[in-house]
Amino acid sequence: MTDVVSFDPKSRCGKTAERWGNLLLPKGAAEVDTRFVFEGEGETTYRVSRVNAFPQDPGKRLYYYLRTCDNPNNS
């Protein structure tokens, strides 16, 4: 995916940090390699690197993301 989408910062879920975190979004809202920004938080871009099931709600997924620049863990 080459387009950059935006997500509400309120979709962050659980433990997050400056360079990585989790989003709780509906199933299909993103996929691995989806690039996105948080609405209203500038132009810092992140990339989804994993999509996990969310047992508490089968209609949602937990999307693990990494910042795309200045992140030694972004492989």
Backbone as CSV, one residue per row, in Angstrom:
resi,resn,N_x,N_y,N_z,CA_x,CA_y,CA_z,C_x,C_y,C_z
1,MET,0.837,-1.179,0.000,0.000,0.000,0.000,0.881,1.242,0.000
2,THR,0.638,2.182,-0.891,1.489,3.356,-0.966,0.818,4.600,-0.406
3,ASP,-0.506,4.638,-0.358,-1.206,5.796,0.182,-1.041,5.851,1.692
4,VAL,-1.077,7.062,2.206,-1.025,7.248,3.660,-2.440,7.578,4.120
5,VAL,-2.947,6.802,5.054,-4.280,7.022,5.604,-4.144,7.661,6.979
6,SER,-5.252,8.063,7.567,-5.193,8.635,8.912,-6.129,7.881,9.836
7,PHE,-5.705,7.774,11.104,-6.501,7.119,12.127,-6.633,8.048,13.325
8,ASP,-7.724,7.918,14.015,-7.981,8.677,15.231,-6.993,8.229,16.304
9,PRO,-6.304,9.157,16.963,-5.374,8.773,18.030,-6.059,8.010,19.170
10,LYS,-7.356,8.140,19.304,-8.091,7.402,20.336,-8.147,5.906,20.046
11,SER,-7.737,5.496,18.842,-7.745,4.070,18.509,-6.510,3.349,19.068
12,ARG,-5.584,4.112,19.674,-4.451,3.456,20.329,-4.981,2.547,21.428
13,CYS,-4.309,1.419,21.595,-4.795,0.439,22.558,-3.640,-0.151,23.346
14,GLY,-3.821,-0.258,24.654,-2.806,-0.883,25.488,-1.550,-0.047,25.593
15,LYS,-0.446,-0.710,25.817,0.844,-0.053,25.980,1.325,0.483,24.635
16,THR,1.744,1.738,24.602,2.300,2.349,23.399,3.535,3.147,23.793
17,ALA,4.336,3.485,22.818,5.543,4.277,23.047,5.671,5.277,21.908
18,GLU,6.745,6.056,21.939,6.942,7.077,20.910,7.102,6.464,19.514
19,ARG,7.740,5.302,19.437,8.058,4.698,18.139,7.194,3.512,17.753
20,TRP,6.361,3.016,18.638,5.569,1.824,18.343,4.304,1.813,19.184
21,GLY,3.381,0.929,18.838,2.149,0.807,19.614,1.166,-0.128,18.953
22,ASN,-0.047,-0.130,19.469,-1.132,-0.945,18.945,-2.347,-0.074,18.681
23,LEU,-3.061,-0.433,17.626,-4.331,0.208,17.314,-5.421,-0.844,17.414
24,LEU,-6.562,-0.492,17.937,-7.720,-1.373,17.941,-8.715,-0.782,16.964
25,LEU,-8.884,-1.480,15.837,-9.730,-0.989,14.753,-10.590,-2.131,14.213
26,PRO,-11.637,-1.798,13.465,-12.445,-2.854,12.861,-11.619,-3.733,11.913
27,LYS,-12.021,-4.977,11.809,-11.380,-5.915,10.892,-11.376,-5.307,9.492
28,GLY,-10.221,-5.325,8.816,-10.104,-4.798,7.465,-9.768,-3.323,7.375
29,ALA,-9.661,-2.630,8.496,-9.348,-1.198,8.470,-7.932,-0.932,7.979
30,ALA,-7.055,-1.916,8.134,-5.661,-1.791,7.699,-5.143,-3.190,7.404
31,GLU,-3.936,-3.252,6.896,-3.258,-4.519,6.651,-1.765,-4.298,6.845
32,VAL,-1.005,-5.356,6.826,0.447,-5.222,6.964,0.943,-4.275,5.878
33,ASP,1.820,-3.374,6.252,2.417,-2.337,5.404,1.521,-1.129,5.146
34,THR,0.342,-1.056,5.746,-0.460,0.165,5.660,0.314,1.288,6.341
35,ARG,0.488,2.392,5.642,1.161,3.556,6.218,0.087,4.553,6.642
36,PHE,0.295,5.157,7.826,-0.728,6.056,8.348,-0.133,7.140,9.223
37,VAL,-0.941,8.155,9.472,-0.645,9.222,10.428,-1.797,9.263,11.416
38,PHE,-1.557,9.887,12.561,-2.629,10.112,13.515,-3.232,11.472,13.243
39,GLU,-4.546,11.534,13.157,-5.256,12.787,12.891,-4.880,13.849,13.922
40,GLY,-4.493,15.015,13.434,-4.202,16.136,14.318,-2.871,16.063,15.042
41,GLU,-2.014,15.107,14.690,-0.733,14.967,15.392,0.473,15.168,14.477
42,GLY,0.314,15.935,13.443,1.437,16.224,12.562,1.589,15.206,11.455
43,GLU,2.801,15.168,10.897,3.042,14.350,9.716,3.880,13.105,9.990
44,THR,4.100,12.748,11.238,4.861,11.545,11.556,4.111,10.335,11.012
45,THR,4.822,9.530,10.221,4.207,8.382,9.564,4.572,7.098,10.289
46,TYR,3.597,6.193,10.351,3.760,4.887,10.971,3.392,3.817,9.960
47,ARG,3.819,2.574,10.231,3.529,1.445,9.340,3.029,0.270,10.170
48,VAL,1.928,-0.331,9.739,1.419,-1.531,10.397,2.355,-2.690,10.057
49,SER,2.835,-3.399,11.078,3.733,-4.521,10.814,3.123,-5.876,11.181
50,ARG,2.062,-5.878,12.004,1.385,-7.135,12.349,-0.096,-6.870,12.552
51,VAL,-0.893,-7.866,12.220,-2.330,-7.805,12.482,-2.680,-9.038,13.302
52,ASN,-3.253,-8.811,14.482,-3.600,-9.906,15.384,-5.095,-9.935,15.646
53,ALA,-5.616,-11.129,15.914,-7.010,-11.269,16.317,-7.215,-10.564,17.648
54,PHE,-8.433,-10.158,17.901,-8.791,-9.536,19.173,-9.928,-10.364,19.757
55,PRO,-9.602,-11.336,20.621,-10.595,-12.297,21.112,-11.824,-11.669,21.792
56,GLN,-11.676,-10.510,22.395,-12.798,-9.875,23.081,-13.877,-9.397,22.113
57,ASP,-13.497,-9.167,20.842,-14.456,-8.711,19.835,-14.011,-9.231,18.471
58,PRO,-14.655,-10.284,17.951,-14.236,-10.875,16.675,-14.301,-9.924,15.483
59,GLY,-15.012,-8.820,15.605,-15.106,-7.851,14.516,-13.982,-6.837,14.501
60,LYS,-13.073,-6.947,15.457,-11.957,-5.995,15.534,-10.635,-6.730,15.440
61,ARG,-9.596,-5.962,15.143,-8.240,-6.489,15.079,-7.318,-5.549,15.842
62,LEU,-6.224,-6.120,16.321,-5.182,-5.349,16.994,-4.047,-5.183,15.991
63,TYR,-3.780,-3.952,15.606,-2.765,-3.642,14.590,-1.528,-3.085,15.293
64,TYR,-0.407,-3.803,15.196,0.857,-3.349,15.783,1.550,-2.468,14.759
65,TYR,2.022,-1.298,15.200,2.657,-0.366,14.265,4.020,0.099,14.763
66,LEU,4.824,0.572,13.822,6.141,1.157,14.089,6.240,2.485,13.355
67,ARG,6.942,3.438,13.951,7.218,4.698,13.260,8.123,4.398,12.070
68,THR,7.933,5.074,10.958,8.686,4.744,9.749,10.051,5.405,9.661
69,CYS,10.312,6.455,10.436,11.634,7.078,10.361,12.254,7.136,11.749
70,ASP,13.583,7.108,11.791,14.326,7.193,13.054,13.898,6.123,14.052
71,ASN,13.651,4.932,13.534,13.221,3.830,14.397,14.105,2.617,14.126
72,PRO,15.002,2.295,15.017,15.912,1.158,14.778,15.181,-0.178,14.735
73,ASN,13.937,-0.250,15.225,13.176,-1.487,15.207,12.318,-1.657,13.965
74,ASN,12.310,-0.688,13.084,11.465,-0.750,11.900,12.170,-1.525,10.803
75,SER,11.885,-2.805,10.737,12.531,-3.633,9.716,11.582,-4.015,8.623
